Amino acid sequence: MNKKGFTLVEIMIVVAIIGLLAAIGIPSFQKARANSIAKAKDNNIRIVEGAVEEWAMEKGHTDGVAVVPGELYEYIKG
């Protein structure tokens, strides 16, 4: 008799290997994703801080005057 295909044991072994790889890989992926989100947030904060400093220099507010959000929004918007 000529058998073609996979046995149940072979399929179970492959499924177990895939499950093991997923158990190892998914937490690492989630950690990398969280790190990249945190770094993007930090970068965005630096960009906004730079825009605030540039706006303050252009407006002559170098003495610690509070930022007016409406004016700053228009400045960043361009």
FENMO-V10796 format. One record per residue. N is the residue number from 1. NEAR is the number of other ideal C-beta (glycine too) atoms within 8 Angstrom. D_LAST is the distance of its C-alpha to the last C-alpha in whole Angstrom. Layout:
n=(N/N)
near=(NEAR/NEAR)
d_last=(D_LAST/D_LAST)
//
This chain:
n=(1/2/3/4/5/6/7/8/9/10/11/12/13/14/15/16/17/18/19/20/21/22/23/24/25/26/27/28/29/30/31/32/33/34/35/36/37/38/39/40/41/42/43/44/45/46/47/48/49/50/51/52/53/54/55/56/57/58/59/60/61/62/63/64/65/66/67/68/69/70/71/72/73/74/75/76/77/78)
near=(2/3/4/3/4/5/6/6/6/8/9/8/8/8/8/8/8/8/8/8/8/8/8/8/8/8/8/8/8/8/8/8/8/8/8/8/8/8/8/8/8/8/8/8/8/8/8/9/8/8/11/10/8/9/14/11/8/7/7/5/9/6/4/4/6/3/10/6/6/6/10/12/8/7/11/9/5/3)
d_last=(77/74/71/68/65/64/66/64/65/62/60/60/59/56/55/56/54/51/51/51/48/46/47/46/43/41/41/40/37/36/36/34/31/31/31/28/26/27/25/22/22/22/20/17/18/18/14/13/16/15/11/13/15/13/11/15/16/14/15/18/19/21/24/23/22/20/17/16/14/13/11/10/9/6/5/5/4/0)
//
